Amino acid sequence: MNIDKKKPLLQLTVGEFLDLQKASATEKKYEYGLKGLAKMLGCSRSKASVIKSSGILDDAIVQNGNLIIIDKDKAMQLLTQNKK
């Protein structure tokens, strides 16, 4: 993607504009709740609950009451470190 940075936005082609959007879009870094953890790990919600309760992901999880926020990158790093 070689777009002249001095080119006015109104002069971009549709393709150039879409390329810029794709380049600036970042992947979602967080999952929420047991459902999000299960989706991230590709398992059932009950298995996600067991994994969360094991303590392996404690450094990647912030919980306040029923609200659970999981840092995806940190969780995957912790899971790979704790392979048996």
N, C-alpha and C positions, 0 to 999 in steps of 0.2 A: 504494500500500500504506500505509494509515493504521491502524496497530495501536498501541493505547495501550501505551506502554512500561512502565506500572505494572501492566498486566494479568498475572496469574499465568500461567505457562507451561501449567499444567494446564487453564486455561480457554480456550486457543486452539482454534479450529476446525481441522480438518485442512487446509483451504485456506489459512488464515493461517499455519500451521506450514510448509506447503510453500513459500509465498511467502517466508518468512523464510530457508528453506534456499537457495532460488534466489538471493536477494539476497546471501547471505553466501558463496556458492560462487564461487570465483575460477577463472578459466581457467588451465590448466596453463601455466607460464611457460617450461618447459624441454623440449627434446627430447633424446633420447639416441641416440648412434651414427649411422652413415651411414643406417641405415634410417629413423630419426626425421627426419634432415635431408631425405631423399628424400620422406618423407610430407609434411613441412612445405612443401616447394617443389613438390610434385606432379610429381616426375620419377623417373627410375630411380636405383638405388643407384650405378651407374657414373657417371652425370651428376652426382650429389651429390658423389661423390668428386672429380671434376674441379673442381667449384665450390669445394669445401673446399681443394683443393690450390692453387687460384689465389691464395689469400691474401686474397681480398675479405672473408671472414668471420672473419679472425683475431681481431678484437677481440670477437667474439661467441662464440668457441669456446674451451673449456678442454679440454685433452687431457692425460691422464696414462696413458701406456702405451696400452692398447687402449680405455680408457674415454674417450668423447667426450661432452661436455655442451654443448648449444647454447642460448644465451639467445635465445628466439624473437623477442622485441621488438627486441633489438639487431640480430639478423641481418636482419630485414625492413627496419630502418632503413638498414643498410649496403647492402643490395641496392638500395634505391630511390635511394640517393645515387650508386651506381656504375652506373646505367643508361647504356647506350651509345646 
